[in-house]
Amino acid sequence: MKLVAQSSPYIRKNVSVARMMADVIIALLPVTIFALVQNGWNGIYVLLISVVTMLFFEILCHGIINWPKGMKFKELFSKEGFKNIKAKYTVNNILAPLISAIIFALIMPAGCNWYVVFTGAIFGIVIGKMVFGGLGNNIFNPAAVGRIFATICFGSQIGSANLTSGGALIVSAGATPLALTKGSLGTMPYSLLDLFIGNVPGAMGEVSVLLILIGALYLFIRRSADIRAFLGFIGSFAIYMLIAAISYLKIDSTVNVAEIWIYQLMSGGVFFGAVYMITDPVTSPTSKYGRVLHGIIAGSITALIRICGAYPEGVAFSILIANLMAPCIDYFMRGKPNTYTWKQCLFTSIAVIVVACIISATVMGGWF
C-alpha cells in the first residue's frame, strides 16, 4: 500500500457541486439584469450568443471526449446509442458552461459584433476548458480565456463598441474610467457615486460595484465561494493603489489621496474578477494559504498592468497568470499542514513590498 501525503481541505458538510453552481448563477442575477436593462438589445444578444455557443460546444466536446468505446457514429441515432450518450451527461454539464457563458458576456462590452462574441466564446470553452478534459480538469478560467482572445484578435472593435441602447445611458458611449485615467491618476472624470452604482461605461457586468457586492455577500453567506481568494485579491490591490495614490502627491500635491484610491478600486473589473472569477474552485489552489496567495498574485499583476503596463486594465490577464501558477502552489503545499505559518507571511509580505516599490517608483517617475 502506498501512502500519498496531501493537504486539506477535506469535506466537512454535504454540499453538491450543482448547488454551488446554482448559487453562482443566483449571485450573478443582479449584475446580469442590470446589464440587460441598461444596454437593452445590445446586451441581450451578446448574452444569448455567449450562452448558446458555450452550451453547444461544451455538449459537443463532452460527447466526443466521453464517446462510448466501440460505438459507431450511426449507432448514435438508435435508442440504445442515445441512452449511452445521455448517461454521460449530468446537470453539471449544463450549469458549468452556463456560468462561464454569463461571466464571459458580462466582461464583454455591449454592442460587440456577433462574430466577436461567437469566436471568443468558442475559444474560451474549447481551448480554455474542453482540451483539458472538461468539467473539473481545466486550469484556466474559460471566460477569461475567451475575453483575452477576443481582445487580442478584435481589440479595436471591442474598444469602439457602443455600450448604450438607444441612448438610454449616454455616458456609457464614452471612454471607460480607466482609459481616461491612464498615465494620470489625478484625472477622475466620473464621480465615485456613479462608479458605485454603475452609471459609467465599461464591460456590461463590471460597472456596478453595488450589485457585485450584493452577489458577493450571497456567495459568502452560502459558502459557495472562498472569501480568502477574494480578500487576497482586493486586499493586495487596495494596498498597491493606496501606495500609488500617495506617490502621486510628488507630481500633484493638491490631489485627494482617498478619492484617487477609491476611484481606482471601483474602476474596471477588479471587484467582478475578485468575486466571480478568482474564487472559481476548479482553477484555484486547494490550501488556505494557497488561495490567499492566488488572490494576491492576481491583485499584484492587475496593479502592475494598470500602473506600469500599456493596458488601462489587466484583470483578465492577471487571473489567467494566477490560474497558471495554481498547480505550482498546490505542488509546494503538498503534504504540508493546511495552516498559515510565519514563513508564508514573511514571503508574502516581502513580495507585496517589492511590488509596491515598483509601483511607487513608476508613478513618481523613478526614485531620483
Secondary structure by P-SEA (a helix, b strand, c coil): cbbbbbbcccccccccaaaaaaaaaaaaaaaaaaaaaacaaaaaaaaaaaaaaaaaaaaaaaaaaaccccccccccccaaaaaaaaaaccccccaaaaaaaaaaaaaccccccaaaaaaaaaaaaacccccccccccccccaaaaaaaaaaaacaaaaaacccccccccccccccccccccccccccccccaaaaaacccccccccccaaaaaaaaaaaaaaccccaaaaaaaaaaaaaaaaaaaaaaccccccccaaaaaaaaaaccaaaaaacccccccccccccaaaaaaaaaaaaaaaaaaaccccccccaaaaaaaaaaaaaaaaaaaccccccccaaaaaaaaaaaaaaaaaaaaaaacccc
